[in-house]
Amino acid sequence: MVRISQFNDKVRELKKSFNSLTKHSYLERYVEVPAIDEDKVRFLYAMLSEHASKKEAKAYTLAAVLAQAALDVHEAISLHKLQTDSVRKNRQLTVLAGDYYSSLYYYLLAEEKQIPMIRIFSHSIQEINEHKMNIYEADELTYTDAKRNVEKAESILLQNIANHYNQNYWKEIFNDFFFLKRLVFERNEFIKGKNLPIMETLFQEARHPDSVLALCEQKIEDLKDKLLNTSKRLQKYEGFIIEHIDQLINTTDYDEYVAEKG
């Protein structure tokens, strides 16, 4: 049975490749390099290792990391009125940094002559941006609306790659795990006093912080159960998926909050 530890070397290798490709001393003076989601690296590479060559698996996973970096950098661009030349310069360089990361994923796939995969990446990025706009431009979202849009925004690229290989169970895993990861993150931010889109929809239902958290915990348990059931379909990767779920769920913020309330 596959374990997380079996992918540690691959994560380090891909992070090293990412840092080597994106290293630009001038940009680094002004723009923070985005953090790499190691869960996405492991999940995507795990699936690809079964259905693509080693060369393709590395190229597609690295391209996905670069595309995510481009999205993260562009999302960090301030929309506030420009007050100084230094702020204007920082915004311009942030835009350029995002474009730079985007050009690198395209170059990587083009160099491998992976035209179908370029189409998948391009379409996925368009979808991600559309779903993010749906989340932040809506006057009021239901939990169902927020869930649908966040699921797509968080993992549609991985889902579309899975779909390319007809891997429906992996597609379900990507959809549910990375929504669960976002939900756990928003729960922890809610405990710290920050209300993000998913928790806002739950607050509309429950109205009281303790009730909101209880409702959120039920959603988390439901997702966990769904993931555990789907993981059985992937046989040797069941333990790998369970380990990720356990690491994600076993965060201390909620337990500390409950202890303080008790």
Buried (B, 14 or more C-beta within 10 A) or exposed (E): EBEBEEBEEBBEBBBEBBEEBBEEEEBEEBBEBBEBBBBBBBBBBBBBBBBBEEEBBBBBBBBBBBBBBBBBBBEBEEEEEEEEEEEEEBBEBBBBBBEBBBEBBBEBBEEBEBEEBBEBBBEBBEBBBEBBEBBEEEEEBEBEBBBBBBBBBBBBBBBBBBBBBEBEBBBBBBBBBBBBBBBBBBBBBBBEEEBBBBBBBBBEEBEEBEEBBEBBBEBBEEBBEBBEEBBEEBEEBBBBBBBBBEEBBEEEBBEEBEEEEE
